[in-house]
Amino acid sequence: MDKILCVERFGSNKQQQHTIYTHDGLSRKMKPSGGAIVSKSVTQVLKSIFLPQGYPDSVSDDYLEYQIWDTIQAFCSSITGALATQAVLKGSGVGDETANVASATVTWLLKDGTGMVGRIAFAYYQGANLDRDAKRWRLFADVLNDCAICVTLVAPLFPKSFFTPITCVAGLAFSLVGVAGGCTRAALTVHQARRNNMADVSAKDGSQETMVNLAALIINLFLTPIVSGNIQLTWILFAIFTFFHIYSNYKAVSCVIMNTFNYSRLKIVIDHCFLSPGYGEILDPVAANLKEPVVLGFPDPNIRAGCMLREIDIGSEQFIHTLKTNPNTKFISSSKQGIYCVAFRDIAIPEDVIKAYFEAHIGKISNHMKPENAINWTEFSKELQQKGWDINRHQLSVDEWRWSTEEFDKIK
């Protein structure tokens, strides 16, 4: 009687399964379990075209839900974008025999130039924050995109002398959308890629978006002749698709479950653990992410992490005493005028940054805590990892100053 040697599967697909048998330990023959091997279905072909290789094992658990909502918002955005394009062309003089080609070209160049300057300025001022609050900035980008489209639709209604300035404002808004939307999409792709397959996840996301835009293009071919010259219908369609665009974006970012800490998620976990009636309970990533605000975030924590030692207001004798007492210390901190300053050692790791934020927030809520509530970072961090949190990475705000004792050790 044949004995089963092993079973092999194609990914997690049990339908594509082979059972390898042996006969007296010598010969082998391969038999498909459950009958003949069925050729790839249309569904499987579509999966291989539009989903990353190894799906669903190669992506995060929230991948499918996010992509469904993202597809809906992309479709709505394509429809409203076509309405905006029509408005820009009309305002630029398309169809107007008295229009000047040179003035239309200047308007277009000024719009693009304003957008380029805005793109550089926005990346300078907010580039680092896009990683820390990817969900909120993603939603911000799409809401701003709708505002820019609204401004574009309004532009032709004003006198021609106002068209260029209004178009430049819209171009500036679109440029901010490009930076915020593109960068946060990259941050979410890093989160979704579970097998170092960021390029594949990004490529398949591009394929999905291209397919959606193609479908929207076909719809626009039928809509454009209908709405052309019909202002009322244009605004009705804009209102309907904008509503679904914002709603689907909100649902998309709300379903993302990140297991790394930014300030919002860390604050939610600490407050629940030390201030809620069920003291000591640590929220897992799913529960904390569901409570994370994606529209309006928490107030500025007033924590200056990665600052210079002089901001700690520590003397040389106290500094030496600290090193002698705890030679392995990774950071030194102090609170002054409501601002918690942290100076990190050059050997500090991401876990030390989370620990510093933990201590800073505990200092803020200590007046509301019961005296018997013991605080132990070692135990707290172990429970965080048991709940599924990754404390080897973070999205917390940290500056680049680091202190070292190498020169001091040489003198000794």
N, C-alpha and C positions, 0 to 999 in steps of 0.2 A: 504493500500500500504506500502510495506517495505521502511524503511528509512535507509540511510547509517549512520552507527555509527562511523566507522573509516576505514582506509585503512592501511594495514601493508605490508611492503616489506622486502625482504631479501637483506640487504645492499642497493646499488644503482641500483640493477637489477630490472627494471620495469616488466620484463617477469615473475619474481617470485613475484607476487602480489596477495594479498587476500583482498577482500572487505567484511567487516563484516556488516551484515544487522540486523535490529531489527523489530519485528512485534508487534505493539502497545506498544512498550517499554518493553515487557516482554521476549519473546523468541528470541534467536539469531541463526542464521544459517550462515555458511561461504560459499561464492560462489567465485570461481576464476574469476577475471576480464578477459574478452577476451577468455573464453572457459576453457577447462580442463587444469589442471596443467601439463605441459610437463616435463617429467623426465630429469634429468641432461644430457646434451649433452656431446659429447667427449671433446668439447672446454671447458666446465665448469669443467670437471674432470681434464683436464690438468692445468687449472687455479688454482684449489685447490691444485694441486701437486707442481707447480713451482712458484706460486705467493703468496705473503703474504695474510693472512686472511683479508678480508675487502677491497681488492684491487678494485678500485683505490683510495678509500677514505682514506686508512690507510697509504699511502705513498705520497711522494712529487710529484709534477706535472711533474718533469723531470725524474721520475723513469723509465718509459718504454723506452724512447729514450736512456737513459744511458745504460740500461741493454741490449738493442739490440746491440749497438756498443761494449759493454763489452763482449758479447757472441762471436761476430766476432773476436775480438782480442784474446780471450781465445782459440778459434779454431786454429787460425794462430800460436799462441805460442806453442800449443801442437804439431803441425806438425813440426815446426823448432826444438822443443825440442827433438823430436824423432831422427832427423838428428844428433843433438849434442850427444845424447846417443850412437848412432852407432859409431860416431867418437871416443868417449871416450873408448868404448869397443875395438875398433880396435887398438887404441894407447896403451891400457893396455895389448895387446897381445892375445886377443881372436882370435882364428884361426891360431895363429903362434905357431908351434911346439917347437920353441926354446925359447918361452916366459917363464919367471920365475914367478911362482905364488906369491912368497914372495915379489918380487919387485912391482908387480901389486897391492898387498895389501898395501904396504907402500905408493905407489903413491896415492891410494884412501884415506888412513888415513891422509896423509899430506894435501890433497885437503880439506877434511872435517874439519881438525883442523884449517887450515888457514881461512876457512869460519866462524868457530865459533868465533875466535878472532876478525875477521872483523865485525861480527854481534854485538858483545859487544861494540867495539870501535865506530861504526857508531851510535848506539843507544845513546851512551853517548854524542857524539858531536852534533848530529842533532835531537835527539828525540823530543825536544820541538818545533822545526821548522816544523815538519811534520803536526801538526795541523794548523799552521798559513798559510801554502801554500799547502794544500792537493792536489789541482789540479796539480800544477807544480811538486810536488814530485811523484805523481802518474804517470805522463808522464815520469819523469826522471827514475823511476823504470823500466818501460817497455822498454824504449830505452836502458838502461843499460843491461837489460836482452838480448836484441838482440845483443849487443856488446859482451856479455859473450858467447853467442852461437857462434858468429863469431870466437872468440878466440878459442873455443873448436873445431870448424871445422878445423881451421888452424893447431892445435897442431900435428896431425898425419903426417903432411907434413914436419915437422922438424925432425932432427936426434933424436933418442930415448933419448939422454942425455938431450934434451931440453923439453921433453914431461912433466916431472913432474913439473918443474917451471911454464910452460905455463898453465898446468891444475890447479895449485894452484892459479894463477892469475884469471882464470875463476871461480874457486870456491869462491874466495873472492868477485868477482863481483856478483855472484849468491846470496851470503849471504846478500849483501847490497840490492839486489832486494827483498829478502824475508822480510827484515825489513821495507823498504820504501813502498813496495807494500802492505804488510799486514796491516801496521798502517794506511796508507791513505785509504785503503778499509774500515777500521773500522770507520774512520772519516766520510767518505761518507755514511756509513750505518746509523750513528747517524743523518746525515742530511736527509736521505730518510725516516727514521722511524717517523711517525707523530702521533702515538698513544702509545708511549712508548713501541713499539713492535720491538725493535732493534734485539732481539734474533730471532724472526720470520723472519724478513727481511734478517738477516745474514744466517739463516738456508736455506731459499729458494734460496738465492744467491749461496749457496754451492750446492744445488740440481741442479740448472741451470748449474753451472760450471762442475759438475760431468757428467751431460748428454752430455755436449759439449765435454768433454774429452773422453767420451765413443765413441762418433761419430768419433772424431779424431783418436782414437785407431783403429777403424775399417778401416779407410782410411790408417793409417800407416801400417796395416797388408798387404795391397796391394802395398803400395809404397816402403816399405823396400826391398823386393827382387829386385825391379826394379832399385833402386838407389844404391844398394850395389855394390861397386867397380866402379861406374860411377861418377867420381868427377865432371865432367862438369854439369851433370843433378842435382847433389846435390846442387851445387852453384846456379843454375838457380832457383830451387825450393826455396832455402833459400832467394834469392833476392825477388822473387815474394811474398812469404808469409810474409817476413819482412816488405815490403812496405805496405801491407794491415794491418799488425799488428800495425805499427806506425800510419798510417792514422786513423784507427778505434779508437785507443787510444786517438789521438788528438780530434776527433769528440766526443768521450765519455766525456772527461773532459771539453770540450768547451760547452757542453749542460747543465752542472750542474749549477743550479741557487741557490746560497746561499744567504740568507737574513740576514746574520751576517757579521760584518766588519772584514776583515784583513787589512793590510796597503794598499795594492793595490786597493781594492774596495773603501776604505775611501778616498784615494787620488783622485781616478777617480771622485767620487761624489763631493768632495770639489772643485776640479779644474773646473769641469763643471759648478758648481753653481756660482763661483766667478770670473772665468777667461773667460768663453765662452761668445759669443755674446748675448745669451739669459740669461742674468744675473738673478739669483734667482731661476732658474729651478733646481729642485732636481731630479736626476735620480732614477728610481725605481730599485729594485734588478735585474730584467731581463735585463734592458739596461746596468747597471753597470757591470754585470757578462759577458755580451757579449763583453765588452771592456777590460775585465781583461786579461792581458798577461798570457799565460799558458806555454810558452816556456822560455822566458827571462823576469824576473821580473823587477820591478823598482829598482833603486839604493838604497843602505842602507839609511834609513831616518835620521840617526844620532840622534835618540831619545833614551835616557836612562830613561825608565819608571820604577819606583819602585827602585830608587837609594837611597843612604843614604843622610841625610840632609847636611852633610859636603860637599857633591858634589854640592849642590845648592849654596854654598858660601854665606850663610845667617847668620848674627850675632844674638845673643840672643835678643837684643833690637828690631831688625827688626822682628824677629820671634814673639815676644810678641805683637808687634804692629799689625802684620798681624792677629793674633788670636783675638785681641780686635776689630779690624775693621770688621772682618768677622769670628765670632766664629764658624760658621758652615762650614768653608772651608775644602775641602776634599783632597786637594793637594797643594803643593807649588812648583813652577817651576822657572827656570832661563835658559838663553841661554848664553853659554860661548864658544868661539872659534868654532862656528858653530855647537856645540852639545847642544841639548835641553834636560835638565835634569829635571825629575819630581820625587818628593818625595811624596808618598801617605800616607794619614792618615789611621789608622786601620779600620775606618768605611767607607772607599771608596768602591763604588760598581762598577760593570762593566760600567755603564753609565759614571762614572767619568773618567775611563780610556779612553773611546772614546772621551770625552770632552777634556782631556789633549792632546791627539793626534791631535784633531781638532785645538786647540789653537797653538800647535807646528807647524802644517803645514800652518796655516794662517800666522804665523810669517815669514815663509819662502817665501810665495808668496805675502806678503803685498806690496812689491815694485812694483808689477805688477798689483795691484788692484787700482781701482779708489777710490779717497778719500771719495766720497759720498756713497760707498758701506758699509752700516752699518752691523756689525757682531753681532748677538745675538744668543748665543747657545740655549737659551730656545726655541725661535721660530724655530730655525734650527732643534732641536731635535724633536719638535712636528711634523714638516713636514716630517722628516725622518720616523717616525712611521706611519703617514698617507700614505706614499708611500709603506709601507709594510716592512720596515727595523726593525729588532729586536735589540734594543739597551740594552737589558738586558743580552746579551751574546756577546762575541767577540773572535777573534783569533789574537789579537795584542800581541806583545812581551812585557811582564811585568816581572820584577824581584820581589823578595819576601820581600824587605825591606819595613816596615811600621812604622810610628811614632805615638805616643800616648801622650796625655796630662794628663793621669789619675794621675800620681804621682805629677805633677805640681798642679793639681786641689786640691789634698789632702793637700798640703802645704798651699795653699791659705785659 
